[in-house]
Amino acid sequence: MEKILKVITHPVTYTNLMIVGTFILIEFFHTKAHYTMEVDVHGVCLKHQMNSPVTELDTFEEDY
């Protein structure tokens, strides 16, 4: 039991838990933003381009 307590209270364990916890928190808010779609999580430029009138210059194809 004493060895487990030493491992749990070690600073490296705290650092790892803080890093993993931060990633989990970021992913939670990111996924929540996708579900609610109150903010444009990705594709701000694409959203702007979709709302503007389409012209011949607005193409995604490469000219080879």
C-alpha positions in Angstrom: 0.0 0.0 0.0 2.9 2.4 0.8 4.4 1.8 -2.7 1.1 2.6 -4.4 0.8 5.8 -2.4 4.3 6.8 -3.4 3.5 6.3 -7.1 0.2 8.1 -6.9 1.7 11.1 -5.1 4.7 11.4 -7.3 5.0 14.6 -9.3 5.4 12.8 -12.6 2.0 11.1 -12.0 0.4 14.5 -11.3 1.9 15.9 -14.5 0.6 13.0 -16.6 -2.8 13.3 -15.1 -2.9 17.0 -15.7 -1.8 16.6 -19.4 -4.4 13.8 -20.0 -7.0 15.7 -18.1 -6.4 18.8 -20.3 -6.7 16.8 -23.5 -10.0 15.2 -22.3 -11.3 18.7 -21.4 -10.4 20.1 -24.7 -11.9 17.2 -26.6 -15.1 17.5 -24.6 -15.6 21.1 -25.4 -14.6 20.5 -29.0 -17.1 17.7 -29.5 -19.8 19.7 -27.7 -19.2 22.6 -30.1 -19.6 20.3 -33.1 -22.9 18.9 -31.7 -24.4 22.3 -30.9 -22.9 24.1 -33.9 -23.3 27.5 -32.3 -19.7 28.2 -33.4 -18.0 27.2 -36.6 -15.4 24.9 -35.2 -13.6 24.2 -38.5 -13.9 25.7 -41.9 -14.4 29.4 -41.3 -13.1 30.2 -44.8 -15.2 27.4 -46.4 -18.3 28.8 -44.6 -17.5 32.3 -46.0 -17.0 30.9 -49.5 -20.2 28.9 -49.4 -22.2 32.1 -48.5 -20.7 34.2 -51.3 -21.8 34.0 -54.9 -20.0 31.3 -56.9 -17.7 32.7 -59.6 -15.3 31.0 -62.0 -12.4 31.8 -59.8 -13.8 30.0 -56.8 -12.7 26.5 -57.7 -11.0 23.8 -55.6 -9.5 22.0 -58.5 -5.9 22.1 -59.3 -4.8 23.3 -62.8 -2.4 20.8 -64.3 
